[in-house]
Amino acid sequence: MTLKAALAESYASGDEEGVVVTAAQIDHESFDTPIFVVTGLDTATGEPAEKVGLPIDEGGAAVPHTPCAFTFVRTGADHDGPTDGKVQIDNVSDLLHGPLKGAIGYNAAISITFRQYRVLPGALSAVTGPDEVIEGLLLTTVDLTADTAEGTLSWPDGRDQNVPTGPNAFFDRANYPSLFS
């Protein structure tokens, strides 16, 4: 039985020994490399080192993540339409403060991807890939203090996306003549 199958069985049976480890990948065109942070590591998974290797793709190589306390509220929807999510990352002074300050003035959003891993106690090194990936989120509004970064998460606004033209267009003259009047 694979680790993922064992975890699925464990969760289905109500076994509460497994823990959920959440990782975030923060990227911007001004960053040299994406910033990887992870939370949810505690004595149940073993004491975290300075960096923790987690694969970002199934079967991929482990990427070093920095243990850092953060929380996030997923984006959602209600009767008025989409709702924004929230993220708060603590103890960011040496990790995120400089890169986030450097992103000021760019005409590009900060992208963020969350990955969740289900881990059995003491089996962090056996993780082969994320169990859930939430990608494509934008960190739009950021409030940065000396030790905390708080931001609003949202999906890209489709109204701002370019509509392709030519043979791969979404809308063509024959099927949508009213758009071309």
C-alpha positions as CSV (number, residue, x, y, z in Angstrom):
1,M,0.0,0.0,0.0
2,T,1.4,3.4,-0.9
3,L,1.7,6.2,1.6
4,K,-1.1,8.2,-0.1
5,A,-3.4,5.2,0.0
6,A,-2.5,4.6,3.6
7,L,-3.3,8.2,4.4
8,A,-6.6,8.1,2.5
9,E,-7.5,5.0,4.5
10,S,-6.4,6.6,7.7
11,Y,-8.6,9.7,7.1
12,A,-11.6,7.6,6.0
13,S,-11.4,5.5,9.2
14,G,-11.3,8.6,11.5
15,D,-7.7,8.0,12.5
16,E,-6.4,11.3,13.8
17,E,-2.7,10.5,13.9
18,G,-2.0,12.1,10.5
19,V,-1.3,15.8,10.3
20,V,-1.8,18.3,7.5
21,V,1.2,20.3,6.5
22,T,0.6,23.4,4.4
23,A,3.2,25.0,2.2
24,A,3.1,28.3,0.3
25,Q,5.1,29.3,-2.8
26,I,5.3,33.1,-3.2
27,D,6.6,34.5,-6.5
28,H,6.9,37.8,-8.3
29,E,8.8,38.9,-11.3
30,S,11.1,41.0,-9.0
31,F,12.1,37.9,-6.9
32,D,15.3,36.1,-7.9
33,T,13.6,32.8,-7.0
34,P,10.2,31.9,-5.5
35,I,10.0,31.9,-1.7
36,F,8.8,28.6,-0.1
37,V,7.4,28.5,3.4
38,V,5.7,25.7,5.3
39,T,3.6,25.5,8.4
40,G,2.0,22.7,10.5
41,L,5.3,21.1,11.4
42,D,5.5,20.2,15.1
43,T,6.5,17.3,17.2
44,A,4.0,15.1,15.5
45,T,6.1,15.2,12.3
46,G,9.4,15.6,14.0
47,E,11.2,18.8,15.0
48,P,11.7,20.9,11.8
49,A,15.2,21.8,10.7
50,E,16.1,25.2,9.3
51,K,14.8,24.0,5.9
52,V,12.4,21.2,5.1
53,G,12.4,19.4,1.8
54,L,9.0,18.9,0.2
55,P,8.2,17.9,-3.4
56,I,6.0,20.5,-5.2
57,D,5.0,18.0,-7.9
58,E,4.0,14.3,-7.5
59,G,7.3,12.3,-7.6
60,G,9.4,15.5,-8.0
61,A,12.5,16.4,-6.2
62,A,12.3,17.9,-2.7
63,V,12.4,21.7,-2.7
64,P,13.7,23.4,0.5
65,H,10.9,25.2,2.5
66,T,11.4,27.5,5.4
67,P,9.3,26.7,8.5
68,C,7.2,29.8,9.2
69,A,3.9,30.3,10.9
70,F,1.1,31.4,8.6
71,T,-2.6,31.1,8.2
72,F,-4.8,31.4,5.2
73,V,-8.5,31.6,4.5
74,R,-9.5,30.2,1.1
75,T,-11.2,32.3,-1.6
76,G,-14.8,31.4,-2.0
77,A,-18.2,32.6,-3.3
78,D,-21.4,33.8,-1.8
79,H,-24.7,35.1,-3.3
80,D,-22.9,38.3,-4.4
81,G,-20.1,36.5,-6.3
82,P,-16.5,35.6,-5.5
83,T,-15.1,36.4,-2.1
84,D,-11.5,37.2,-1.4
85,G,-9.2,35.0,0.8
86,K,-6.8,36.2,3.4
87,V,-3.2,35.2,4.3
88,Q,-1.2,36.2,7.3
89,I,2.5,35.2,7.6
90,D,4.3,35.7,10.8
91,N,8.0,36.4,11.5
92,V,8.7,37.7,8.0
93,S,11.3,40.3,8.8
94,D,14.3,38.4,7.4
95,L,12.4,36.2,4.9
96,L,9.8,38.4,3.1
97,H,10.3,41.9,4.1
98,G,13.0,42.8,1.6
99,P,11.4,41.0,-1.4
100,L,7.9,42.4,-0.7
101,K,9.3,45.9,-0.4
102,G,11.2,45.3,-3.7
103,A,7.9,44.4,-5.4
104,I,6.5,47.9,-4.9
105,G,6.3,49.8,-8.1
106,Y,6.0,46.8,-10.4
107,N,3.0,46.4,-12.6
108,A,2.6,42.7,-11.7
109,A,0.8,40.9,-9.0
110,I,2.4,38.6,-6.5
111,S,1.4,35.0,-7.2
112,I,0.9,32.5,-4.5
113,T,0.4,28.7,-4.6
114,F,-0.7,26.7,-1.6
115,R,0.0,23.0,-1.3
116,Q,-1.3,20.7,1.4
117,Y,0.4,17.4,2.4
118,R,-1.1,14.8,4.7
119,V,1.8,13.4,6.8
120,L,1.9,10.4,9.1
121,P,3.9,11.0,12.3
122,G,7.6,10.8,11.7
123,A,7.1,10.2,8.0
124,L,7.8,13.6,6.5
125,S,10.6,12.3,4.4
126,A,8.2,9.7,2.8
127,V,6.0,12.4,1.2
128,T,6.0,12.0,-2.5
129,G,3.9,15.0,-3.5
130,P,1.1,17.3,-2.4
131,D,-2.4,16.0,-1.8
132,E,-4.0,19.3,-2.7
133,V,-2.7,22.2,-4.8
134,I,-4.4,25.7,-4.9
135,E,-2.6,27.6,-7.6
136,G,-3.3,30.8,-9.6
137,L,-4.0,33.0,-6.6
138,L,-2.9,36.6,-6.5
139,L,-1.7,38.4,-3.4
140,T,-3.3,41.8,-4.2
141,T,-3.3,44.0,-1.1
142,V,-0.4,43.5,1.4
143,D,0.0,45.1,4.8
144,L,3.6,44.7,5.8
145,T,5.0,45.3,9.3
146,A,8.3,44.4,10.8
147,D,7.2,40.9,11.8
148,T,3.9,40.2,9.9
149,A,2.7,40.3,6.3
150,E,-1.1,40.2,5.8
151,G,-2.7,40.2,2.4
152,T,-5.8,39.6,0.3
153,L,-6.0,36.6,-2.0
154,S,-8.0,36.6,-5.1
155,W,-8.3,34.9,-8.5
156,P,-7.2,36.9,-11.5
157,D,-10.1,39.0,-12.9
158,G,-11.1,37.5,-16.2
159,R,-12.3,40.9,-17.4
160,D,-8.7,42.0,-17.6
161,Q,-7.5,39.1,-19.7
162,N,-6.8,39.5,-23.4
163,V,-9.2,37.7,-25.7
164,P,-7.2,36.0,-28.5
165,T,-7.8,36.8,-32.1
166,G,-7.3,34.9,-35.3
167,P,-7.9,31.2,-35.7
168,N,-7.8,30.5,-31.9
169,A,-10.3,33.3,-31.0
170,F,-13.0,32.6,-28.4
171,F,-15.4,34.7,-30.5
172,D,-15.5,34.7,-34.2
173,R,-17.4,36.9,-36.7
174,A,-19.6,34.0,-38.0
175,N,-20.9,32.8,-34.7
176,Y,-21.0,36.2,-32.8
177,P,-21.8,38.8,-35.5
178,S,-23.2,41.3,-32.9
179,L,-19.7,41.7,-31.4
180,F,-18.3,42.9,-34.7
181,S,-20.8,45.7,-35.6
